Amino acid sequence: MGTVTLGVSIAVPEPYGSQLQELRAGFGDAAAHGIPTHVTLVPPTEVEADRLPGIRRHLAEVAGAFRSFAMRLEGTGTFRPLSPVVFVQLVEGAPGCTRLQGQVRDPQGPLSRELAFPYHPHVTVAHGIPEEAMDRAFAELADYAAEWLCEGFALYEQGSDGVWRKLREYPFGNGPTGPAGPVGAAGVPAQSGSATVTVVRRS
């Protein structure tokens, strides 16, 4: 059946995901329109296509045992000179993301893999572009702020054209795992596409 390249991430909800994607493109990052704005849980990982059913079951189990948690972006950061990346910082929700990605990458699970760098949740807004453009991204988004309720994550596949496309969303349940947080009315799990979002772009 061949292989597929998968990724697992938390989407930055609309309209703000598209807003940051357009800003990333405006800084000259040619990959911007092929990468939905996100916080990575599992980076690009090549797997045998016949492992997809098991991966989907695993992700559903992880999501079902997790609970919603608050996420907030504020200000910029960079991995330079180690890596040519400028990002918007995640100032609330990092413990939830860290715990979640650890469960998704469970060493006994189908998405077990080592990371090239220690896990650091963030939202990339520039990658591998000229230094002056990286500096511009760092400065122009220094006052950016956004917050929302994270209610799930999604599985993506990278196509032969380099574009990442969503395969399936995994809404959180109301299980005991993960940071305490609200679920839907009458105990019904909240849906991942229904995040409550507040964004401030300070002048």
Backbone bond lengths (Angstrom), bond angles and torsions (degrees), N, CA, C in turn:
res aa  C-N    CA-C-N  psi(-1)  N-CA   C-N-CA  omega(-1)  CA-C   N-CA-C  phi
1 M - - - 1.471 - - 1.512 112.50 -
2 G 1.330 117.68 -15.19 1.448 119.64 -179.36 1.513 112.26 85.49
3 T 1.329 115.18 -168.94 1.458 121.13 -177.36 1.524 110.98 -118.72
4 V 1.336 114.53 161.14 1.459 121.80 174.24 1.526 107.64 -132.23
5 T 1.325 116.43 153.56 1.459 121.39 176.27 1.514 108.17 -105.32
6 L 1.333 115.70 118.32 1.454 122.06 -175.49 1.521 111.29 -114.28
7 G 1.318 115.38 158.00 1.447 122.98 171.35 1.510 108.36 -145.74
8 V 1.324 116.68 152.24 1.464 122.03 176.73 1.514 107.64 -124.49
9 S 1.338 116.65 131.22 1.456 118.87 -175.91 1.517 111.85 -154.39
10 I 1.318 114.53 164.42 1.459 123.51 172.21 1.521 107.00 -98.65
11 A 1.319 117.22 120.16 1.459 120.73 -179.57 1.527 110.39 -75.06
12 V 1.324 116.77 140.70 1.466 121.08 167.16 1.525 106.03 -77.28
13 P 1.339 118.49 120.06 1.471 120.29 -170.96 1.518 113.46 -67.11
14 E 1.337 113.95 159.10 1.459 121.54 179.39 1.527 111.17 -77.50
15 P 1.343 116.25 153.10 1.469 126.91 4.62 1.529 113.92 -85.55
16 Y 1.301 116.83 7.03 1.463 120.65 -169.60 1.521 113.35 -79.35
17 G 1.334 116.50 -27.89 1.452 118.44 174.02 1.510 111.46 -61.39
18 S 1.335 116.33 -45.91 1.467 120.42 178.70 1.522 111.42 -67.02
19 Q 1.336 116.36 -35.47 1.460 120.00 178.44 1.525 110.90 -60.40
20 L 1.336 116.84 -47.91 1.464 119.96 179.39 1.527 111.47 -68.57
21 Q 1.317 116.77 -32.84 1.466 120.51 177.15 1.522 110.37 -63.43
22 E 1.341 117.22 -43.11 1.462 120.91 178.79 1.524 111.17 -66.77
23 L 1.315 116.86 -38.72 1.465 119.81 177.15 1.530 110.12 -63.90
24 R 1.324 116.36 -40.60 1.466 120.02 178.06 1.524 110.58 -61.50
25 A 1.328 116.35 -43.16 1.466 119.73 177.33 1.522 110.37 -62.78
26 G 1.326 116.45 -38.09 1.460 120.66 -179.39 1.518 113.65 -66.16
27 F 1.316 116.29 -23.13 1.470 119.53 176.31 1.535 111.27 -80.65
28 G 1.346 116.71 -5.15 1.453 120.73 177.41 1.510 114.84 98.84
29 D 1.344 116.80 14.61 1.462 120.05 178.80 1.523 108.46 -84.66
30 A 1.322 117.02 105.22 1.463 122.32 -174.28 1.520 112.83 -65.15
31 A 1.322 117.91 -21.12 1.463 121.01 -178.32 1.526 112.61 -83.40
32 A 1.337 117.63 -5.75 1.461 121.37 -169.59 1.519 113.53 -54.98
33 H 1.335 117.79 -46.41 1.460 119.98 -173.67 1.524 112.95 -75.68
34 G 1.310 117.40 -9.18 1.458 120.10 176.70 1.513 113.73 -97.51
35 I 1.353 115.98 0.48 1.464 120.50 -175.28 1.522 109.01 -129.13
36 P 1.326 119.77 103.27 1.465 120.73 175.07 1.531 110.43 -57.42
37 T 1.323 116.59 142.42 1.458 121.37 -177.95 1.526 109.90 -64.57
38 H 1.338 116.18 129.91 1.453 118.50 -168.70 1.519 112.68 -159.28
39 V 1.321 114.28 168.30 1.472 123.55 165.14 1.520 106.21 -110.97
40 T 1.308 117.40 120.36 1.463 121.94 -175.93 1.525 111.98 -71.19
41 L 1.329 115.36 136.19 1.463 121.88 168.30 1.527 110.28 -106.72
42 V 1.337 116.71 -43.34 1.465 122.39 173.92 1.518 107.67 -130.33
43 P 1.324 118.86 120.31 1.465 121.15 179.63 1.523 111.20 -69.74
44 P 1.338 117.88 172.09 1.468 120.44 -178.71 1.526 112.22 -47.33
45 T 1.332 115.08 125.33 1.463 121.80 -174.21 1.519 108.78 -137.51
46 E 1.319 116.96 122.98 1.461 121.26 179.29 1.528 109.77 -88.31
47 V 1.332 116.09 127.05 1.464 121.23 -179.39 1.520 109.47 -135.29
48 E 1.317 116.27 161.09 1.465 120.93 173.18 1.525 109.05 -67.23
49 A 1.320 116.72 135.26 1.465 121.22 -175.53 1.525 112.26 -58.92
50 D 1.329 117.45 -31.24 1.463 118.99 -177.64 1.527 112.87 -73.21
51 R 1.347 117.08 -3.21 1.465 120.52 176.56 1.526 111.83 -88.41
52 L 1.337 117.34 -6.81 1.462 120.20 -176.30 1.527 113.85 -56.96
53 P 1.335 120.75 -45.90 1.469 118.93 -179.88 1.527 112.82 -57.16
54 G 1.329 117.52 -41.64 1.451 120.79 178.50 1.513 112.26 -66.70
55 I 1.327 116.59 -38.36 1.463 121.04 177.73 1.525 110.17 -63.88
56 R 1.331 116.52 -43.35 1.465 119.70 179.54 1.527 111.48 -63.27
57 R 1.325 117.12 -40.86 1.468 119.72 177.46 1.524 110.87 -62.60
58 H 1.316 115.75 -43.61 1.465 120.80 179.44 1.531 110.73 -60.46
59 L 1.317 117.61 -46.53 1.461 120.61 -179.03 1.522 111.53 -64.21
60 A 1.323 117.04 -38.93 1.464 120.47 178.18 1.526 110.51 -63.39
61 E 1.328 117.07 -39.12 1.458 120.86 179.23 1.529 111.19 -66.75
62 V 1.327 116.29 -43.50 1.458 120.01 179.06 1.526 110.23 -62.62
63 A 1.315 116.93 -47.97 1.469 120.97 -178.35 1.518 111.35 -62.47
64 G 1.322 116.73 -41.66 1.452 120.41 -177.26 1.512 113.45 -63.34
65 A 1.336 117.19 -24.69 1.459 121.76 -179.07 1.523 112.92 -96.25
66 F 1.342 116.71 1.48 1.466 120.46 -177.51 1.520 109.78 -103.87
67 R 1.332 115.82 163.58 1.454 121.58 179.47 1.523 109.89 -124.02
68 S 1.323 115.84 155.85 1.458 121.51 179.47 1.528 110.83 -60.68
69 F 1.339 116.02 149.52 1.456 120.26 177.31 1.521 109.75 -148.75
70 A 1.325 115.47 154.19 1.459 121.56 -177.34 1.512 110.95 -76.02
71 M 1.339 115.45 142.20 1.459 121.77 174.28 1.523 108.76 -129.46
72 R 1.325 115.90 141.22 1.463 120.00 179.13 1.525 109.87 -142.29
73 L 1.332 115.20 130.20 1.460 122.45 174.59 1.517 109.40 -100.31
74 E 1.317 115.45 142.47 1.471 118.62 176.57 1.520 109.81 -162.29
75 G 1.331 115.80 123.37 1.455 120.91 175.96 1.515 113.73 74.76
76 T 1.310 115.41 178.34 1.461 121.19 -176.73 1.526 111.60 -118.13
77 G 1.322 113.65 161.21 1.448 121.71 175.32 1.520 108.14 -147.64
78 T 1.316 116.38 176.02 1.466 120.14 179.33 1.516 110.18 -150.60
79 F 1.329 115.56 151.69 1.459 121.56 173.82 1.532 110.94 -98.56
80 R 1.328 117.86 1.85 1.454 120.20 178.31 1.526 109.44 -64.37
81 P 1.334 118.41 146.87 1.476 128.37 1.49 1.526 114.05 -87.13
82 L 1.352 117.48 -1.02 1.465 119.67 -177.67 1.516 111.62 -64.36
83 S 1.340 116.71 -40.27 1.457 121.81 -179.41 1.530 108.36 -145.31
84 P 1.345 119.23 138.51 1.471 121.90 -174.31 1.527 112.27 -79.66
85 V 1.333 116.22 69.96 1.461 122.23 -175.26 1.521 109.98 -133.44
86 V 1.339 115.95 135.38 1.456 123.24 166.99 1.520 106.45 -116.26
87 F 1.326 116.62 139.06 1.456 120.01 -175.23 1.527 111.14 -141.10
88 V 1.337 114.58 161.29 1.449 121.05 168.62 1.525 106.54 -88.94
89 Q 1.321 116.29 132.84 1.456 120.86 -173.38 1.526 112.06 -77.77
90 L 1.315 115.79 141.79 1.453 122.12 171.82 1.524 107.33 -93.84
91 V 1.340 116.71 107.17 1.461 120.39 -175.05 1.524 112.22 -99.55
92 E 1.319 117.55 -10.51 1.463 122.03 172.10 1.526 107.99 -141.43
93 G 1.309 116.40 136.01 1.457 120.93 -179.95 1.514 114.18 106.16
94 A 1.337 117.84 -6.05 1.463 119.87 -178.59 1.527 112.69 -61.22
95 P 1.352 119.72 -41.74 1.471 118.13 177.97 1.526 112.77 -60.95
96 G 1.347 116.18 -38.66 1.464 119.42 177.51 1.511 111.82 -63.96
97 C 1.337 116.76 -44.73 1.470 120.59 178.61 1.521 111.04 -62.54
98 T 1.331 116.76 -41.69 1.458 121.00 -177.97 1.524 110.79 -64.65
99 R 1.322 115.75 -44.27 1.462 119.65 178.44 1.526 110.81 -64.56
100 L 1.329 115.61 -42.20 1.456 120.80 -178.05 1.524 111.71 -64.08
101 Q 1.338 116.85 -47.29 1.462 118.77 -178.77 1.518 111.58 -65.42
102 G 1.332 116.56 -30.37 1.454 119.05 176.51 1.520 112.16 -64.90
103 Q 1.330 116.07 -37.57 1.456 119.82 178.55 1.527 111.33 -73.44
104 V 1.337 116.65 -38.61 1.470 119.72 178.12 1.532 110.02 -63.91
105 R 1.341 117.15 -38.42 1.468 122.07 179.65 1.530 112.15 -93.90
106 D 1.305 117.43 25.64 1.459 122.32 178.92 1.536 110.47 -43.68
107 P 1.338 118.09 125.94 1.472 120.28 -178.27 1.528 113.63 -56.79
108 Q 1.333 116.95 -22.71 1.460 120.05 178.90 1.532 111.84 -94.74
109 G 1.333 116.78 1.19 1.453 120.59 -175.52 1.517 113.76 -100.38
110 P 1.336 117.16 178.86 1.468 121.44 -175.33 1.525 114.76 -77.97
111 L 1.355 117.73 -7.69 1.466 120.46 178.73 1.528 111.54 -116.37
112 S 1.315 115.88 26.76 1.459 120.13 176.82 1.525 110.11 -64.87
113 R 1.326 116.66 131.05 1.458 120.84 175.71 1.523 109.39 -165.05
114 E 1.322 115.33 154.03 1.456 120.97 175.41 1.530 109.35 -84.66
115 L 1.331 116.13 151.23 1.453 121.33 177.50 1.527 109.70 -102.46
116 A 1.333 115.48 146.95 1.465 120.00 179.26 1.523 111.51 -70.29
117 F 1.356 116.21 -29.37 1.462 121.83 -179.96 1.528 108.43 -135.10
118 P 1.327 118.55 158.31 1.465 120.25 175.21 1.528 110.45 -56.45
119 Y 1.322 116.85 144.00 1.459 121.17 -177.11 1.527 110.62 -64.32
120 H 1.335 116.20 131.50 1.466 123.17 -179.20 1.527 107.78 -144.94
121 P 1.340 118.46 95.31 1.467 119.97 -176.89 1.519 112.05 -63.97
122 H 1.350 115.79 136.56 1.458 121.66 -175.57 1.523 108.29 -167.17
123 V 1.335 116.40 173.21 1.470 122.12 175.99 1.526 108.01 -121.20
124 T 1.323 117.00 109.04 1.464 121.53 -178.35 1.524 110.72 -68.56
125 V 1.348 115.99 133.80 1.471 120.98 176.27 1.524 111.74 -123.24
126 A 1.320 118.16 -3.44 1.469 122.37 174.88 1.523 107.95 -163.02
127 H 1.344 115.01 136.32 1.463 119.14 -178.51 1.523 109.38 -149.06
128 G 1.327 115.06 123.36 1.456 120.50 172.67 1.508 115.48 65.63
129 I 1.324 117.64 30.57 1.462 121.88 178.05 1.529 108.64 -108.99
130 P 1.344 118.93 169.69 1.459 120.25 -178.53 1.532 113.33 -55.10
131 E 1.305 115.28 150.03 1.460 120.87 -174.84 1.527 112.82 -56.84
132 E 1.333 117.04 -39.77 1.465 118.08 -179.13 1.528 111.61 -64.92
133 A 1.339 116.62 -33.95 1.462 120.50 176.96 1.532 110.57 -71.49
134 M 1.321 117.10 -36.52 1.457 121.20 175.46 1.524 110.17 -62.59
135 D 1.334 116.30 -42.02 1.456 120.83 178.22 1.527 110.80 -62.58
136 R 1.323 115.93 -39.13 1.465 120.42 179.48 1.528 110.69 -64.54
137 A 1.325 117.00 -45.18 1.463 120.50 178.29 1.523 110.59 -60.57
138 F 1.313 116.23 -43.74 1.465 121.16 -179.92 1.527 111.05 -60.18
139 A 1.335 116.71 -42.37 1.469 121.03 -177.08 1.525 112.25 -76.47
140 E 1.339 117.09 -43.77 1.465 119.98 -173.07 1.525 113.09 -70.79
141 L 1.324 117.65 -25.59 1.462 120.15 179.97 1.531 112.59 -104.52
142 A 1.324 116.44 13.07 1.461 120.33 -177.30 1.524 112.17 -61.37
143 D 1.334 117.48 -28.26 1.463 121.14 -179.11 1.522 112.63 -104.65
144 Y 1.315 117.34 11.63 1.469 120.37 -179.67 1.526 109.42 -71.21
145 A 1.337 115.93 140.15 1.463 120.67 176.65 1.523 109.51 -146.49
146 A 1.319 116.96 142.14 1.460 122.11 178.07 1.516 108.66 -154.57
147 E 1.325 116.54 148.88 1.460 119.32 175.69 1.526 109.88 -144.59
148 W 1.319 115.49 148.41 1.459 120.57 179.19 1.522 109.19 -159.68
149 L 1.323 115.31 169.53 1.451 122.38 176.26 1.522 107.88 -96.00
150 C 1.317 116.48 115.89 1.469 120.54 178.23 1.527 108.53 -78.17
151 E 1.327 116.22 121.07 1.460 121.50 -173.95 1.532 112.50 -121.66
152 G 1.327 116.54 12.21 1.453 119.56 178.57 1.515 111.20 164.29
153 F 1.324 115.36 -174.91 1.461 121.69 178.43 1.519 108.01 -143.91
154 A 1.332 117.29 -179.24 1.461 120.35 -175.86 1.522 111.01 -142.67
155 L 1.329 114.60 155.71 1.461 123.55 174.28 1.524 108.24 -101.08
156 Y 1.329 116.55 131.64 1.462 122.65 -179.07 1.523 110.08 -122.42
157 E 1.329 114.74 153.69 1.462 121.42 173.10 1.520 108.84 -124.80
158 Q 1.322 115.77 137.28 1.460 121.05 176.72 1.521 109.69 -89.73
159 G 1.339 116.22 123.46 1.451 120.85 179.22 1.513 112.57 -78.97
160 S 1.325 116.31 172.76 1.461 121.14 178.81 1.522 111.71 -64.79
161 D 1.357 116.53 -18.13 1.463 121.34 177.07 1.523 112.55 -87.06
162 G 1.326 116.72 3.21 1.455 121.12 179.28 1.515 114.61 85.48
163 V 1.338 117.61 -3.22 1.467 121.61 -177.41 1.535 109.64 -86.15
164 W 1.348 115.42 136.20 1.456 121.31 176.44 1.519 109.71 -90.22
165 R 1.341 115.89 127.46 1.467 121.32 -178.55 1.524 109.98 -124.12
166 K 1.330 115.00 138.44 1.459 120.95 -178.24 1.526 110.54 -71.17
167 L 1.334 116.00 129.63 1.455 121.74 175.29 1.526 111.14 -93.15
168 R 1.335 115.98 -40.63 1.456 119.24 -176.67 1.516 110.01 -166.52
169 E 1.345 115.91 145.50 1.454 121.90 173.17 1.525 109.51 -96.45
170 Y 1.339 115.44 150.05 1.458 121.96 179.34 1.531 108.94 -127.76
171 P 1.333 117.21 94.11 1.463 119.81 178.99 1.522 110.85 -71.34
172 F 1.322 115.84 146.12 1.452 120.52 178.02 1.529 110.68 -68.98
173 G 1.326 114.82 153.30 1.450 121.26 171.33 1.515 109.76 -96.60
174 N 1.317 116.82 -153.90 1.466 120.56 178.38 1.518 110.00 -123.35
175 G 1.335 115.07 35.27 1.453 120.22 -179.66 1.511 112.35 -72.63
176 P 1.332 117.08 176.81 1.462 121.48 -175.61 1.512 114.45 -79.77
177 T 1.342 118.13 -12.73 1.461 120.87 -174.87 1.511 111.21 -82.29
178 G 1.329 116.27 141.48 1.461 119.59 175.26 1.505 111.38 96.05
179 P 1.340 116.89 172.21 1.456 121.74 -177.93 1.517 110.02 -63.63
180 A 1.324 116.23 146.38 1.457 119.72 176.63 1.515 109.44 -64.99
181 G 1.320 115.95 143.91 1.456 119.76 179.95 1.498 109.44 -175.31
182 P 1.331 117.42 169.59 1.451 120.44 -174.59 1.513 112.90 -74.07
183 V 1.331 114.42 151.36 1.449 121.22 167.87 1.509 106.77 -118.28
184 G 1.335 116.14 -178.15 1.452 119.33 -175.82 1.517 112.90 -68.51
185 A 1.331 115.23 175.00 1.448 121.87 -178.56 1.527 110.42 -57.34
186 A 1.334 115.88 142.90 1.456 123.06 176.60 1.529 112.32 58.36
187 G 1.343 115.79 27.31 1.448 120.13 176.43 1.500 114.84 80.30
188 V 1.333 118.72 5.32 1.454 121.70 178.50 1.516 108.61 -77.24
189 P 1.334 119.63 129.67 1.466 120.59 -178.54 1.515 111.71 -56.69
190 A 1.337 115.80 136.85 1.460 120.69 176.90 1.510 109.64 -69.56
191 Q 1.329 117.61 150.08 1.455 122.36 -179.31 1.520 110.45 -88.74
192 S 1.338 116.16 143.93 1.458 120.91 -173.77 1.517 112.59 -67.12
193 G 1.314 118.46 -20.17 1.456 120.18 -178.95 1.508 113.91 -91.22
194 S 1.350 117.18 7.13 1.455 119.56 -174.15 1.510 112.57 -115.73
195 A 1.317 116.99 34.10 1.451 120.50 -176.05 1.519 111.91 -63.59
196 T 1.320 114.67 143.71 1.457 120.64 172.21 1.519 107.28 -90.35
197 V 1.311 117.34 125.31 1.464 121.16 -169.47 1.518 110.93 -127.32
198 T 1.317 114.89 138.11 1.460 121.10 170.03 1.519 106.71 -129.29
199 V 1.313 117.70 128.59 1.455 121.08 179.14 1.509 109.17 -128.51
200 V 1.315 115.85 136.54 1.463 121.77 175.91 1.509 108.11 -123.34
201 R 1.307 117.77 125.91 1.465 122.04 173.69 1.522 105.99 -113.02
202 R 1.322 115.70 98.23 1.460 119.89 -174.74 1.515 110.92 -73.79
203 S 1.309 115.81 145.02 1.463 119.91 177.74 1.515 110.19 -91.39
